[in-house]
Amino acid sequence: MITFDERERLNMAISKEKAYQIVHDFAQNAVKLVNDRIQAIFLVGSLAEEEYVPGRSDIDTILIVSNFISKDERLKIKELAAKYHADFNIPKGFGCVMITEDEITGCGTPDKELFPEMIRLKNQGKLIWGNFNTEEIRQPTREDFLKYVKEFYSWLRENYIDQQPDDMTFDAKVNTVLYEIRLYVWAKTDEYIFSKRKALYRFMTLASFERNEDLEKVMDYLKSGQYACHLDMDSLLRDISLYVRKEAELF
């Protein structure tokens, strides 16, 4: 059931056109804020994939920044992103990941937390400001990415699957299901798919999972933003996680 607060948020939803305006405005202000420290700004996520759902989707960006950017300059950009989140009431936040030129091209050693962002930028990135050749983006090796997978998924399962928080929302459960689905697809194909709909479709064609009818309801939710009636997300999340742990055999 949709709560009053949820209904109010949907009524104030940001249209796709407005979301694009917000991203361009953010890019211009970020560049002004730190002068020559930004080489390029890319849009990623649901808006870049044309899967944006007003009232449910967040806005995500990746900035290619100078190797010489300071902590204070990084903080200024983060604060600007937080201001856009608050001013426009963007669901789940205004994402703003910064990757240095050396990290993105392989000249430096990026934190493993940046590995999925580098894959996402290569596969999803839409240039909003600046100039950068995405062919130069270093892609993590399978061994590198597995290090990220082991750490992130161990944390995810411990905190959001094996013991689900009481305040975990329907949307958060859907996103956690999708994390498990992405892991399965990556284990079987070496492809980590960020598009929610594409990842779900690929999983349904690859896996022999018994609850595909429920996954079809999840797909409908991703397309429409409307809650799936009679869908037990708690059990679906547990079942799909158990399936992936058994079938992917990664750790």
CORURHU-V237177 format. One record per pair of residues at least 4 apart in sequence whose C-alpha atoms are under 6 Angstrom apart, sorted by the first residue. I is the first residue (numbers start at 1). GAP is how many residues later the second one is. Records with the same first field share a line. If there is no record, write none. Layout:
BEGIN
I = GAP / GAP
END
This chain:
BEGIN
2 = 4
10 = 45
13 = 41 / 42
14 = 40
15 = 39
26 = 4
31 = 4
37 = 28 / 29 / 32
38 = 27
39 = 25 / 26 / 91
40 = 23 / 24 / 89 / 90 / 91
41 = 21 / 22 / 87 / 88
42 = 19 / 20 / 83 / 84 / 85 / 86
43 = 5 / 18 / 82 / 83
44 = 4 / 16 / 17 / 80 / 81
45 = 15
46 = 5 / 6
47 = 4 / 5
52 = 5
53 = 4
56 = 35
58 = 32 / 33 / 34 / 35
59 = 35 / 36
60 = 34 / 35
61 = 34 / 35
62 = 34 / 35 / 36
63 = 35
64 = 35 / 36
65 = 34 / 35
66 = 34 / 35
67 = 33
81 = 13
83 = 4
84 = 4
85 = 4 / 5 / 8 / 9
102 = 4 / 5 / 6
103 = 5 / 6 / 7
104 = 33 / 34
105 = 31 / 32 / 33
106 = 32
112 = 36
117 = 4
120 = 4
121 = 4
140 = 4 / 5
142 = 4
148 = 4
149 = 4
150 = 4
153 = 4
156 = 4
157 = 4 / 5
158 = 4
159 = 4
160 = 4
177 = 60
182 = 10
184 = 60 / 64
185 = 4
186 = 4 / 5 / 6
187 = 61
193 = 6
195 = 4
203 = 4
217 = 11
221 = 4 / 5 / 6
233 = 4
235 = 4
243 = 4
244 = 4
END
